[in-house]
Amino acid sequence: MLLSTITLTSSALPVMAQTLPGAAQASPVPPSDWQTLWTEANRAALKQALADRARHGLDRVTFLPRNIDEQPTGDVARSYTKAAMAYAHALAQGMVDPSSLHDVYTIARPVTDQTEGLGDALRRNRLAQWLDGLAPADPEYRLLSQAYLAASRNADNRKPVIPLANSIHMGDVNPRVPEIVDQLVEDGYLTARPFADSTDIADAVKALQRDYGIREDGIVGPDTLGVLTLGPGDRARTLAVALERRRWLSRTPPATRIDVNTAAAELRYYRDGQLVDRRKVIVGEPDRETPPLGSPIYRLVANPTWTVPKSIPVSRATVRAKNMRRINGYWVQPSGPDNALGLVKFDMKNNQAIYLHDTSAPELFERSQRHLSHGCVRISDALGFAAMLADQEGVGDAWAKAHASGSYEIVDLPREIPVRLLYHNAFVAEDGKVAFRTDPYGWNDAVAVRLGFADAKTRHAKAEAIDIGP
């Protein structure tokens, strides 16, 4: 798990939007006749829109030069057009191209024509309305925006640093305990300190750990301490990145789909636009991250075998214990309840060998920190999930028969079900409030820098080796 403690390594300076990849490059040289479109009213509308950019977490990005109106006449129109195009691109598709951050990124992105849209908006004197319509308008984006504005207003209120030489266990006598208790009270996990005993404190620590996806043991170690010392500025940084990640996504996702949030290790299943199921998952550990893919499920595999990838070493003891056979140069584990894939595999269309599956170790779902796999996604009660999908897709009987056979069987789905492997460590939880998780893969840092936040050094605490499963 990635520690939440952040060490700033450079000052947070405003970013010039027109120097960022994906922003200026999206702005063509303005047509000469656009000079007449930049009326005083349109210039004022752009300035007002940019003055309100904090609600999108873009207040650290400079889009419009301060001396723009002092430039030569021809340059003024060009500068206004570039600024408007850069801001429109940031709202419509994000400041950052996610494919520049990942070796593989296949999640569907928005497609807009900012050039035509800008020209039309200027002609109709509707620049503000056009810009407003480019950003996401869903309830989650609005709540994240409100949370960002609240956090950024208090960004300078830093929490005190609590030094920690060794982990603190329940009942330990340690001079840092009063400071830790104060932070638990401030964050709402504990009532006033005079009434807290060691059990109360440990329970409060566990609640915090559960909320942030840290191992739920009641011990104050580096991960937990990092969360305790997170201040409004840290949360503002996380929320700005969260808003940016939402801008990367299509505004019209498939009404029936599966969204896996790898940062939170959670799955949400939507059917006909409604959230109908959510469950825990286990995803890739740091250095074996589950990649950000958009890839549909197209069939269910009952009682799957598992062909071990070359990237996963297999010991002789494992070969014997798992009854593996050598086939075409690969170790293959036969079907059965001890198979690493469990009793069902959800085959997906991608060239990364990434898929959803069951597991022979369901006890791991009880952990708060569930970044434990070699990259694939293990689903809690995968058999129940498979039966639900099969019934809803009209192949329930075929699936039940295939599962009951005890043999390797394939059940094709009549239609593909889209899956998005997302990464959101700030999101709206079931209670309607914004929830946070740590940044297990360290993927937020590069995005935050491009949004004008300070660079940061984070260090990984490697997930322990649990099994050889995918």
C-alpha beads as a LAMMPS data file, in Angstrom:
LAMMPS data file: protein, C-alpha beads

470 atoms
469 bonds

1 atom types
1 bond types

-500.0 500.0 xlo xhi
-500.0 500.0 ylo yhi
-500.0 500.0 zlo zhi

Masses

1 110.0

Atoms # bond

1 1 1 0.000 0.000 0.000
2 1 1 1.247 3.450 -0.803
3 1 1 1.784 5.667 2.195
4 1 1 -0.299 8.809 2.352
5 1 1 2.512 10.875 3.821
6 1 1 3.633 13.392 1.215
7 1 1 6.997 15.119 1.197
8 1 1 6.942 18.206 -0.993
9 1 1 9.965 18.498 -3.229
10 1 1 9.152 21.681 -5.122
11 1 1 6.932 24.697 -4.723
12 1 1 3.433 24.521 -6.091
13 1 1 3.628 27.034 -8.919
14 1 1 0.887 27.989 -11.372
15 1 1 0.981 25.942 -14.561
16 1 1 0.683 27.646 -17.935
17 1 1 -2.062 25.716 -19.694
18 1 1 -0.769 26.555 -23.146
19 1 1 2.535 24.800 -22.438
20 1 1 0.956 21.517 -21.408
21 1 1 0.761 18.548 -23.795
22 1 1 -2.799 18.018 -24.919
23 1 1 -3.837 21.615 -24.267
24 1 1 -1.967 23.991 -26.559
25 1 1 -1.660 21.255 -29.161
26 1 1 -5.445 21.056 -29.211
27 1 1 -5.617 24.783 -30.083
28 1 1 -5.205 25.469 -33.799
29 1 1 -4.035 28.843 -35.100
30 1 1 -7.206 30.954 -34.958
31 1 1 -8.846 31.869 -38.249
32 1 1 -8.239 35.497 -39.156
33 1 1 -11.945 36.273 -39.010
34 1 1 -12.040 35.258 -35.356
35 1 1 -10.572 38.633 -34.466
36 1 1 -14.004 40.168 -34.905
37 1 1 -15.614 37.501 -32.703
38 1 1 -13.635 38.468 -29.628
39 1 1 -15.893 41.332 -28.661
40 1 1 -15.626 43.017 -25.285
41 1 1 -18.558 40.914 -24.092
42 1 1 -16.930 37.643 -25.176
43 1 1 -13.609 38.628 -23.614
44 1 1 -15.381 39.422 -20.358
45 1 1 -17.258 36.109 -20.506
46 1 1 -14.011 34.154 -20.859
47 1 1 -12.373 36.054 -18.006
48 1 1 -15.377 35.373 -15.777
49 1 1 -15.385 31.678 -16.681
50 1 1 -11.680 31.404 -15.878
51 1 1 -12.186 33.256 -12.602
52 1 1 -14.573 30.431 -11.657
53 1 1 -12.249 27.575 -12.684
54 1 1 -11.564 26.545 -9.076
55 1 1 -14.775 24.533 -9.069
56 1 1 -13.057 22.222 -11.538
57 1 1 -9.828 22.048 -9.532
58 1 1 -8.041 24.102 -12.192
59 1 1 -7.283 27.245 -10.169
60 1 1 -3.539 26.514 -10.165
61 1 1 -3.443 26.510 -13.958
62 1 1 -2.963 29.811 -15.813
63 1 1 -4.910 29.935 -19.055
64 1 1 -4.917 33.651 -19.874
65 1 1 -1.804 35.886 -19.783
66 1 1 -2.253 38.817 -17.420
67 1 1 -1.191 41.390 -20.005
68 1 1 -3.292 39.946 -22.795
69 1 1 -5.120 43.186 -23.622
70 1 1 -1.824 45.041 -23.988
71 1 1 -0.674 42.816 -26.842
72 1 1 -0.775 43.895 -30.502
73 1 1 -4.261 43.663 -31.993
74 1 1 -3.613 40.505 -33.996
75 1 1 -1.983 38.760 -31.045
76 1 1 -4.894 39.545 -28.726
77 1 1 -7.354 37.476 -30.756
78 1 1 -4.841 34.669 -31.047
79 1 1 -4.181 34.663 -27.279
80 1 1 -7.872 34.697 -26.388
81 1 1 -8.550 31.857 -28.795
82 1 1 -5.688 29.744 -27.482
83 1 1 -6.761 30.366 -23.892
84 1 1 -10.374 29.483 -24.638
85 1 1 -9.359 26.362 -26.539
86 1 1 -7.008 25.238 -23.769
87 1 1 -9.684 25.727 -21.104
88 1 1 -12.316 24.034 -23.248
89 1 1 -9.990 21.087 -23.793
90 1 1 -9.297 20.854 -20.048
91 1 1 -13.020 20.792 -19.265
92 1 1 -13.995 18.443 -22.071
93 1 1 -11.150 15.930 -21.949
94 1 1 -8.829 16.896 -19.120
95 1 1 -5.526 18.723 -18.817
96 1 1 -3.645 15.451 -19.087
97 1 1 -3.849 12.740 -21.723
98 1 1 -4.008 9.545 -19.614
99 1 1 -2.420 7.526 -22.389
100 1 1 0.745 9.561 -21.779
101 1 1 0.855 8.265 -18.201
102 1 1 0.241 4.564 -18.807
103 1 1 1.648 1.983 -21.174
104 1 1 -1.921 0.883 -21.797
105 1 1 -5.053 3.017 -21.413
106 1 1 -8.161 1.888 -23.279
107 1 1 -11.055 3.406 -21.305
108 1 1 -13.406 5.326 -23.610
109 1 1 -12.777 9.073 -23.623
110 1 1 -14.995 12.013 -24.606
111 1 1 -14.934 13.167 -28.217
112 1 1 -15.666 16.843 -28.865
113 1 1 -14.928 19.415 -31.554
114 1 1 -13.765 22.427 -29.564
115 1 1 -12.869 24.472 -32.656
116 1 1 -16.359 24.417 -34.133
117 1 1 -17.956 24.728 -30.709
118 1 1 -15.926 27.788 -29.758
119 1 1 -16.668 29.596 -32.994
120 1 1 -20.380 28.927 -32.657
121 1 1 -20.402 30.015 -28.995
122 1 1 -18.676 33.294 -29.821
123 1 1 -21.040 34.073 -32.692
124 1 1 -24.070 33.447 -30.474
125 1 1 -22.600 35.201 -27.421
126 1 1 -22.995 31.972 -25.422
127 1 1 -19.390 31.317 -24.440
128 1 1 -20.131 30.827 -20.726
129 1 1 -22.934 28.340 -21.405
130 1 1 -20.825 26.413 -23.911
131 1 1 -17.907 26.086 -21.502
132 1 1 -20.232 25.003 -18.680
133 1 1 -21.589 22.232 -20.882
134 1 1 -18.168 20.708 -21.542
135 1 1 -17.409 19.542 -17.995
136 1 1 -19.107 16.515 -16.416
137 1 1 -22.490 17.377 -14.916
138 1 1 -23.223 14.209 -12.931
139 1 1 -23.931 14.328 -9.164
140 1 1 -20.586 12.768 -8.209
141 1 1 -18.617 15.434 -10.084
142 1 1 -20.648 18.169 -8.375
143 1 1 -20.021 16.705 -4.917
144 1 1 -16.300 16.329 -5.595
145 1 1 -16.258 19.930 -6.820
146 1 1 -17.921 21.175 -3.635
147 1 1 -15.490 19.167 -1.523
148 1 1 -12.541 20.607 -3.456
149 1 1 -13.709 24.186 -2.926
150 1 1 -14.125 23.557 0.808
151 1 1 -10.718 21.908 1.137
152 1 1 -8.898 24.508 -0.954
153 1 1 -10.283 27.340 1.172
154 1 1 -8.492 25.796 4.154
155 1 1 -5.479 24.460 2.268
156 1 1 -3.022 26.477 4.360
157 1 1 -4.279 24.925 7.617
158 1 1 -1.660 22.205 7.905
159 1 1 -1.896 19.488 10.529
160 1 1 1.022 19.061 12.912
161 1 1 3.605 16.444 11.985
162 1 1 3.534 13.538 14.437
163 1 1 6.932 11.830 14.616
164 1 1 6.815 8.054 14.871
165 1 1 9.850 5.882 15.504
166 1 1 7.941 2.616 16.037
167 1 1 4.387 1.427 15.517
168 1 1 2.004 1.999 18.418
169 1 1 -0.179 -0.904 19.573
170 1 1 -3.256 -0.844 21.779
171 1 1 -2.284 -0.167 25.378
172 1 1 1.192 1.144 24.562
173 1 1 2.474 4.039 26.623
174 1 1 3.808 6.531 24.104
175 1 1 4.173 10.330 24.216
176 1 1 2.602 10.538 20.736
177 1 1 -0.740 9.030 21.819
178 1 1 -2.332 12.358 22.906
179 1 1 -1.541 13.903 19.503
180 1 1 -2.934 10.851 17.726
181 1 1 -6.097 11.000 19.813
182 1 1 -6.497 14.703 19.033
183 1 1 -6.384 13.934 15.313
184 1 1 -8.880 11.081 15.672
185 1 1 -11.235 13.467 17.469
186 1 1 -10.744 16.191 14.841
187 1 1 -11.479 13.726 12.032
188 1 1 -14.638 12.492 13.755
189 1 1 -13.469 8.977 14.627
190 1 1 -13.410 9.489 18.394
191 1 1 -15.346 11.459 20.980
192 1 1 -13.646 13.888 23.355
193 1 1 -10.324 12.582 24.626
194 1 1 -11.042 12.364 28.405
195 1 1 -13.527 9.575 27.748
196 1 1 -11.341 7.486 25.442
197 1 1 -9.626 4.341 26.703
198 1 1 -7.207 2.174 24.748
199 1 1 -10.010 0.027 23.308
200 1 1 -11.880 3.121 22.111
201 1 1 -8.714 4.437 20.501
202 1 1 -7.983 1.127 18.776
203 1 1 -11.562 0.948 17.462
204 1 1 -11.272 4.514 16.151
205 1 1 -7.998 3.667 14.426
206 1 1 -9.617 0.597 12.846
207 1 1 -12.504 2.719 11.560
208 1 1 -10.057 5.139 9.961
209 1 1 -8.068 2.261 8.481
210 1 1 -11.236 0.740 7.063
211 1 1 -12.210 4.043 5.429
212 1 1 -8.805 4.426 3.779
213 1 1 -8.273 0.814 2.758
214 1 1 -5.394 0.232 5.169
215 1 1 -4.887 -3.060 7.005
216 1 1 -7.507 -2.960 9.759
217 1 1 -5.400 -3.883 12.796
218 1 1 -5.757 -0.904 15.156
219 1 1 -1.996 -0.345 15.056
220 1 1 -0.688 3.133 14.303
221 1 1 2.077 2.502 11.787
222 1 1 3.414 4.629 8.920
223 1 1 0.359 4.156 6.663
224 1 1 -2.119 5.071 9.389
225 1 1 -0.037 7.980 10.607
226 1 1 0.140 9.296 7.068
227 1 1 -3.654 9.432 6.911
228 1 1 -3.932 10.997 10.372
229 1 1 -1.727 13.882 9.316
230 1 1 -3.525 14.567 6.032
231 1 1 -4.707 18.162 6.017
232 1 1 -7.112 20.142 3.821
233 1 1 -4.290 20.886 1.373
234 1 1 -3.603 17.178 0.902
235 1 1 -7.288 16.497 0.358
236 1 1 -7.560 19.400 -2.084
237 1 1 -4.750 17.849 -4.098
238 1 1 -6.503 14.464 -4.131
239 1 1 -9.845 16.026 -5.066
240 1 1 -8.362 18.049 -7.927
241 1 1 -6.938 14.826 -9.345
242 1 1 -10.300 13.114 -8.834
243 1 1 -12.048 15.825 -10.855
244 1 1 -9.434 15.518 -13.595
245 1 1 -9.882 11.746 -13.785
246 1 1 -13.656 12.205 -14.219
247 1 1 -13.025 14.577 -17.120
248 1 1 -11.131 11.785 -18.869
249 1 1 -14.288 9.680 -19.035
250 1 1 -17.058 9.569 -21.609
251 1 1 -20.088 11.573 -20.483
252 1 1 -22.362 8.776 -21.700
253 1 1 -21.025 5.520 -20.252
254 1 1 -22.877 2.328 -21.193
255 1 1 -26.099 2.057 -19.210
256 1 1 -25.259 -1.570 -18.411
257 1 1 -21.656 -1.909 -17.310
258 1 1 -19.251 -3.029 -14.612
259 1 1 -17.001 -0.396 -13.054
260 1 1 -14.069 -1.621 -10.973
261 1 1 -12.401 1.035 -8.835
262 1 1 -8.912 -0.374 -8.394
263 1 1 -7.882 2.325 -5.900
264 1 1 -10.736 1.358 -3.562
265 1 1 -10.806 -2.355 -4.529
266 1 1 -14.535 -2.212 -5.165
267 1 1 -16.852 -3.239 -8.005
268 1 1 -20.085 -1.527 -8.996
269 1 1 -22.510 -3.099 -11.458
270 1 1 -24.968 -0.867 -13.303
271 1 1 -27.907 -2.194 -15.260
272 1 1 -30.029 0.079 -17.422
273 1 1 -28.452 3.082 -15.735
274 1 1 -29.146 1.929 -12.173
275 1 1 -26.619 0.710 -9.618
276 1 1 -27.809 -2.819 -8.818
277 1 1 -24.801 -4.454 -7.165
278 1 1 -21.552 -3.602 -5.437
279 1 1 -18.957 -5.895 -3.941
280 1 1 -15.364 -6.156 -2.825
281 1 1 -12.619 -7.132 -5.222
282 1 1 -8.929 -7.951 -5.014
283 1 1 -6.751 -6.154 -7.550
284 1 1 -3.099 -5.967 -8.554
285 1 1 -0.476 -5.225 -5.954
286 1 1 1.959 -2.299 -6.404
287 1 1 4.389 -3.086 -9.241
288 1 1 1.804 -5.536 -10.650
289 1 1 -0.928 -2.947 -11.048
290 1 1 -4.281 -3.681 -12.612
291 1 1 -4.113 -1.555 -15.783
292 1 1 -6.710 1.100 -16.706
293 1 1 -8.662 -0.802 -19.335
294 1 1 -12.019 -0.586 -21.015
295 1 1 -12.726 -4.178 -22.009
296 1 1 -15.995 -6.142 -22.206
297 1 1 -16.907 -9.500 -20.714
298 1 1 -18.054 -11.756 -23.529
299 1 1 -18.339 -15.193 -21.916
300 1 1 -18.379 -17.085 -18.631
301 1 1 -16.031 -20.002 -18.100
302 1 1 -17.280 -22.583 -15.611
303 1 1 -14.703 -24.628 -13.699
304 1 1 -11.763 -22.960 -15.470
305 1 1 -8.252 -24.283 -15.727
306 1 1 -5.412 -21.852 -15.135
307 1 1 -2.417 -21.531 -17.411
308 1 1 0.287 -19.858 -15.338
309 1 1 1.919 -16.911 -17.162
310 1 1 5.677 -17.002 -17.599
311 1 1 5.887 -13.886 -15.419
312 1 1 4.766 -15.842 -12.339
313 1 1 7.432 -18.198 -10.974
314 1 1 6.221 -21.633 -9.916
315 1 1 8.115 -23.775 -7.424
316 1 1 8.246 -27.560 -7.520
317 1 1 6.356 -27.641 -4.257
318 1 1 3.569 -25.573 -5.810
319 1 1 3.445 -27.842 -8.861
320 1 1 2.908 -30.845 -6.590
321 1 1 0.501 -29.120 -4.209
322 1 1 -1.641 -27.696 -7.015
323 1 1 -1.516 -30.832 -9.184
324 1 1 -0.165 -28.870 -12.145
325 1 1 0.773 -30.305 -15.512
326 1 1 3.186 -29.055 -18.144
327 1 1 1.371 -28.308 -21.417
328 1 1 3.097 -26.630 -24.374
329 1 1 5.745 -25.183 -22.114
330 1 1 3.318 -23.761 -19.531
331 1 1 2.218 -25.001 -16.124
332 1 1 -1.538 -25.625 -16.109
333 1 1 -3.670 -26.079 -13.003
334 1 1 -6.754 -28.281 -13.543
335 1 1 -10.331 -27.299 -12.737
336 1 1 -11.580 -27.568 -9.206
337 1 1 -12.262 -25.631 -6.012
338 1 1 -8.515 -25.256 -5.348
339 1 1 -7.882 -23.665 -8.741
340 1 1 -6.430 -20.144 -8.471
341 1 1 -9.312 -18.861 -10.627
342 1 1 -11.893 -20.514 -8.406
343 1 1 -14.978 -21.865 -10.138
344 1 1 -15.713 -19.109 -12.640
345 1 1 -13.752 -16.880 -14.964
346 1 1 -15.248 -13.834 -16.684
347 1 1 -13.392 -13.694 -19.992
348 1 1 -12.651 -10.189 -21.274
349 1 1 -11.523 -8.980 -24.691
350 1 1 -8.067 -7.445 -24.322
351 1 1 -4.481 -8.314 -25.157
352 1 1 -3.244 -7.815 -21.598
353 1 1 -4.509 -11.171 -20.239
354 1 1 -6.638 -9.260 -17.729
355 1 1 -9.982 -10.685 -16.632
356 1 1 -12.314 -11.052 -13.642
357 1 1 -12.492 -14.319 -11.735
358 1 1 -13.367 -16.240 -8.597
359 1 1 -10.757 -17.287 -6.042
360 1 1 -9.885 -20.266 -3.885
361 1 1 -8.966 -17.883 -1.024
362 1 1 -12.174 -15.951 -0.193
363 1 1 -10.888 -15.034 3.258
364 1 1 -8.727 -12.336 1.653
365 1 1 -11.822 -10.244 0.978
366 1 1 -12.023 -9.532 4.709
367 1 1 -8.888 -7.432 4.443
368 1 1 -9.109 -3.669 4.076
369 1 1 -5.961 -3.626 1.939
370 1 1 -6.866 -5.750 -1.063
371 1 1 -4.116 -4.894 -3.556
372 1 1 -2.810 -8.439 -3.540
373 1 1 -3.105 -10.017 -6.986
374 1 1 -0.808 -10.239 -9.992
375 1 1 -3.051 -7.831 -11.932
376 1 1 -6.362 -9.585 -12.563
377 1 1 -9.499 -8.843 -10.556
378 1 1 -10.869 -11.357 -8.049
379 1 1 -14.556 -10.911 -7.207
380 1 1 -16.184 -11.587 -3.860
381 1 1 -18.873 -14.289 -4.244
382 1 1 -18.014 -14.582 -7.916
383 1 1 -20.390 -17.527 -8.354
384 1 1 -23.303 -15.429 -7.140
385 1 1 -22.258 -12.615 -9.443
386 1 1 -21.974 -14.991 -12.407
387 1 1 -25.416 -16.470 -11.722
388 1 1 -26.937 -12.977 -11.553
389 1 1 -25.360 -11.906 -14.845
390 1 1 -26.351 -15.160 -16.543
391 1 1 -29.966 -14.893 -15.386
392 1 1 -30.242 -11.271 -16.493
393 1 1 -28.730 -12.079 -19.876
394 1 1 -31.047 -15.034 -20.474
395 1 1 -28.477 -17.829 -20.113
396 1 1 -29.152 -18.745 -16.489
397 1 1 -30.033 -22.383 -17.213
398 1 1 -26.998 -22.877 -19.438
399 1 1 -24.753 -21.408 -16.765
400 1 1 -26.250 -23.529 -13.980
401 1 1 -25.738 -26.673 -16.057
402 1 1 -22.158 -25.737 -16.934
403 1 1 -21.272 -24.972 -13.324
404 1 1 -22.865 -28.191 -12.058
405 1 1 -20.931 -30.304 -14.568
406 1 1 -17.692 -29.868 -12.641
407 1 1 -15.877 -29.730 -15.976
408 1 1 -14.467 -26.909 -18.036
409 1 1 -17.437 -25.370 -19.867
410 1 1 -17.943 -22.104 -21.754
411 1 1 -21.180 -20.103 -21.720
412 1 1 -21.231 -17.300 -24.274
413 1 1 -23.125 -14.168 -23.319
414 1 1 -25.691 -13.004 -25.884
415 1 1 -24.186 -9.522 -25.663
416 1 1 -20.943 -8.124 -24.320
417 1 1 -20.983 -6.357 -20.943
418 1 1 -18.572 -3.393 -20.835
419 1 1 -16.067 -3.264 -17.980
420 1 1 -14.064 -0.195 -16.956
421 1 1 -11.045 -0.609 -14.698
422 1 1 -10.942 2.849 -13.119
423 1 1 -8.694 4.430 -10.496
424 1 1 -10.465 6.796 -8.089
425 1 1 -9.162 7.322 -4.565
426 1 1 -11.725 10.061 -3.922
427 1 1 -15.318 9.137 -4.704
428 1 1 -18.862 9.346 -3.384
429 1 1 -19.644 6.470 -1.028
430 1 1 -22.962 4.767 -0.286
431 1 1 -23.835 7.380 2.345
432 1 1 -23.600 10.162 -0.231
433 1 1 -20.435 11.624 1.264
434 1 1 -17.039 11.994 -0.361
435 1 1 -14.741 9.157 0.714
436 1 1 -10.980 8.923 0.389
437 1 1 -8.524 6.086 -0.033
438 1 1 -4.772 6.076 -0.178
439 1 1 -3.011 6.224 -3.562
440 1 1 -1.875 2.584 -3.718
441 1 1 -0.177 2.776 -7.111
442 1 1 1.198 6.307 -6.780
443 1 1 -0.634 7.308 -9.949
444 1 1 -1.897 10.636 -8.586
445 1 1 1.469 12.372 -8.393
446 1 1 2.053 12.922 -12.112
447 1 1 -1.499 14.207 -12.568
448 1 1 -1.284 16.566 -9.589
449 1 1 1.917 18.158 -10.895
450 1 1 0.250 18.861 -14.232
451 1 1 -2.575 20.572 -12.330
452 1 1 -0.111 22.923 -10.648
453 1 1 0.345 21.120 -7.332
454 1 1 3.729 20.464 -5.786
455 1 1 5.682 17.404 -6.778
456 1 1 5.770 14.766 -4.069
457 1 1 7.824 11.823 -2.975
458 1 1 5.865 8.793 -1.889
459 1 1 7.145 5.417 -0.880
460 1 1 5.552 2.034 -1.337
461 1 1 5.041 -0.540 1.350
462 1 1 4.934 -3.704 -0.730
463 1 1 1.937 -5.943 -0.367
464 1 1 2.939 -9.276 1.071
465 1 1 3.062 -12.242 -1.279
466 1 1 -0.245 -14.049 -0.686
467 1 1 -0.400 -16.694 -3.411
468 1 1 0.595 -17.223 -7.016
469 1 1 -2.872 -16.520 -8.381
470 1 1 -3.420 -13.958 -11.158

Bonds

1 1 1 2
2 1 2 3
3 1 3 4
4 1 4 5
5 1 5 6
6 1 6 7
7 1 7 8
8 1 8 9
9 1 9 10
10 1 10 11
11 1 11 12
12 1 12 13
13 1 13 14
14 1 14 15
15 1 15 16
16 1 16 17
17 1 17 18
18 1 18 19
19 1 19 20
20 1 20 21
21 1 21 22
22 1 22 23
23 1 23 24
24 1 24 25
25 1 25 26
26 1 26 27
27 1 27 28
28 1 28 29
29 1 29 30
30 1 30 31
31 1 31 32
32 1 32 33
33 1 33 34
34 1 34 35
35 1 35 36
36 1 36 37
37 1 37 38
38 1 38 39
39 1 39 40
40 1 40 41
41 1 41 42
42 1 42 43
43 1 43 44
44 1 44 45
45 1 45 46
46 1 46 47
47 1 47 48
48 1 48 49
49 1 49 50
50 1 50 51
51 1 51 52
52 1 52 53
53 1 53 54
54 1 54 55
55 1 55 56
56 1 56 57
57 1 57 58
58 1 58 59
59 1 59 60
60 1 60 61
61 1 61 62
62 1 62 63
63 1 63 64
64 1 64 65
65 1 65 66
66 1 66 67
67 1 67 68
68 1 68 69
69 1 69 70
70 1 70 71
71 1 71 72
72 1 72 73
73 1 73 74
74 1 74 75
75 1 75 76
76 1 76 77
77 1 77 78
78 1 78 79
79 1 79 80
80 1 80 81
81 1 81 82
82 1 82 83
83 1 83 84
84 1 84 85
85 1 85 86
86 1 86 87
87 1 87 88
88 1 88 89
89 1 89 90
90 1 90 91
91 1 91 92
92 1 92 93
93 1 93 94
94 1 94 95
95 1 95 96
96 1 96 97
97 1 97 98
98 1 98 99
99 1 99 100
100 1 100 101
101 1 101 102
102 1 102 103
103 1 103 104
104 1 104 105
105 1 105 106
106 1 106 107
107 1 107 108
108 1 108 109
109 1 109 110
110 1 110 111
111 1 111 112
112 1 112 113
113 1 113 114
114 1 114 115
115 1 115 116
116 1 116 117
117 1 117 118
118 1 118 119
119 1 119 120
120 1 120 121
121 1 121 122
122 1 122 123
123 1 123 124
124 1 124 125
125 1 125 126
126 1 126 127
127 1 127 128
128 1 128 129
129 1 129 130
130 1 130 131
131 1 131 132
132 1 132 133
133 1 133 134
134 1 134 135
135 1 135 136
136 1 136 137
137 1 137 138
138 1 138 139
139 1 139 140
140 1 140 141
141 1 141 142
142 1 142 143
143 1 143 144
144 1 144 145
145 1 145 146
146 1 146 147
147 1 147 148
148 1 148 149
149 1 149 150
150 1 150 151
151 1 151 152
152 1 152 153
153 1 153 154
154 1 154 155
155 1 155 156
156 1 156 157
157 1 157 158
158 1 158 159
159 1 159 160
160 1 160 161
161 1 161 162
162 1 162 163
163 1 163 164
164 1 164 165
165 1 165 166
166 1 166 167
167 1 167 168
168 1 168 169
169 1 169 170
170 1 170 171
171 1 171 172
172 1 172 173
173 1 173 174
174 1 174 175
175 1 175 176
176 1 176 177
177 1 177 178
178 1 178 179
179 1 179 180
180 1 180 181
181 1 181 182
182 1 182 183
183 1 183 184
184 1 184 185
185 1 185 186
186 1 186 187
187 1 187 188
188 1 188 189
189 1 189 190
190 1 190 191
191 1 191 192
192 1 192 193
193 1 193 194
194 1 194 195
195 1 195 196
196 1 196 197
197 1 197 198
198 1 198 199
199 1 199 200
200 1 200 201
201 1 201 202
202 1 202 203
203 1 203 204
204 1 204 205
205 1 205 206
206 1 206 207
207 1 207 208
208 1 208 209
209 1 209 210
210 1 210 211
211 1 211 212
212 1 212 213
213 1 213 214
214 1 214 215
215 1 215 216
216 1 216 217
217 1 217 218
218 1 218 219
219 1 219 220
220 1 220 221
221 1 221 222
222 1 222 223
223 1 223 224
224 1 224 225
225 1 225 226
226 1 226 227
227 1 227 228
228 1 228 229
229 1 229 230
230 1 230 231
231 1 231 232
232 1 232 233
233 1 233 234
234 1 234 235
235 1 235 236
236 1 236 237
237 1 237 238
238 1 238 239
239 1 239 240
240 1 240 241
241 1 241 242
242 1 242 243
243 1 243 244
244 1 244 245
245 1 245 246
246 1 246 247
247 1 247 248
248 1 248 249
249 1 249 250
250 1 250 251
251 1 251 252
252 1 252 253
253 1 253 254
254 1 254 255
255 1 255 256
256 1 256 257
257 1 257 258
258 1 258 259
259 1 259 260
260 1 260 261
261 1 261 262
262 1 262 263
263 1 263 264
264 1 264 265
265 1 265 266
266 1 266 267
267 1 267 268
268 1 268 269
269 1 269 270
270 1 270 271
271 1 271 272
272 1 272 273
273 1 273 274
274 1 274 275
275 1 275 276
276 1 276 277
277 1 277 278
278 1 278 279
279 1 279 280
280 1 280 281
281 1 281 282
282 1 282 283
283 1 283 284
284 1 284 285
285 1 285 286
286 1 286 287
287 1 287 288
288 1 288 289
289 1 289 290
290 1 290 291
291 1 291 292
292 1 292 293
293 1 293 294
294 1 294 295
295 1 295 296
296 1 296 297
297 1 297 298
298 1 298 299
299 1 299 300
300 1 300 301
301 1 301 302
302 1 302 303
303 1 303 304
304 1 304 305
305 1 305 306
306 1 306 307
307 1 307 308
308 1 308 309
309 1 309 310
310 1 310 311
311 1 311 312
312 1 312 313
313 1 313 314
314 1 314 315
315 1 315 316
316 1 316 317
317 1 317 318
318 1 318 319
319 1 319 320
320 1 320 321
321 1 321 322
322 1 322 323
323 1 323 324
324 1 324 325
325 1 325 326
326 1 326 327
327 1 327 328
328 1 328 329
329 1 329 330
330 1 330 331
331 1 331 332
332 1 332 333
333 1 333 334
334 1 334 335
335 1 335 336
336 1 336 337
337 1 337 338
338 1 338 339
339 1 339 340
340 1 340 341
341 1 341 342
342 1 342 343
343 1 343 344
344 1 344 345
345 1 345 346
346 1 346 347
347 1 347 348
348 1 348 349
349 1 349 350
350 1 350 351
351 1 351 352
352 1 352 353
353 1 353 354
354 1 354 355
355 1 355 356
356 1 356 357
357 1 357 358
358 1 358 359
359 1 359 360
360 1 360 361
361 1 361 362
362 1 362 363
363 1 363 364
364 1 364 365
365 1 365 366
366 1 366 367
367 1 367 368
368 1 368 369
369 1 369 370
370 1 370 371
371 1 371 372
372 1 372 373
373 1 373 374
374 1 374 375
375 1 375 376
376 1 376 377
377 1 377 378
378 1 378 379
379 1 379 380
380 1 380 381
381 1 381 382
382 1 382 383
383 1 383 384
384 1 384 385
385 1 385 386
386 1 386 387
387 1 387 388
388 1 388 389
389 1 389 390
390 1 390 391
391 1 391 392
392 1 392 393
393 1 393 394
394 1 394 395
395 1 395 396
396 1 396 397
397 1 397 398
398 1 398 399
399 1 399 400
400 1 400 401
401 1 401 402
402 1 402 403
403 1 403 404
404 1 404 405
405 1 405 406
406 1 406 407
407 1 407 408
408 1 408 409
409 1 409 410
410 1 410 411
411 1 411 412
412 1 412 413
413 1 413 414
414 1 414 415
415 1 415 416
416 1 416 417
417 1 417 418
418 1 418 419
419 1 419 420
420 1 420 421
421 1 421 422
422 1 422 423
423 1 423 424
424 1 424 425
425 1 425 426
426 1 426 427
427 1 427 428
428 1 428 429
429 1 429 430
430 1 430 431
431 1 431 432
432 1 432 433
433 1 433 434
434 1 434 435
435 1 435 436
436 1 436 437
437 1 437 438
438 1 438 439
439 1 439 440
440 1 440 441
441 1 441 442
442 1 442 443
443 1 443 444
444 1 444 445
445 1 445 446
446 1 446 447
447 1 447 448
448 1 448 449
449 1 449 450
450 1 450 451
451 1 451 452
452 1 452 453
453 1 453 454
454 1 454 455
455 1 455 456
456 1 456 457
457 1 457 458
458 1 458 459
459 1 459 460
460 1 460 461
461 1 461 462
462 1 462 463
463 1 463 464
464 1 464 465
465 1 465 466
466 1 466 467
467 1 467 468
468 1 468 469
469 1 469 470
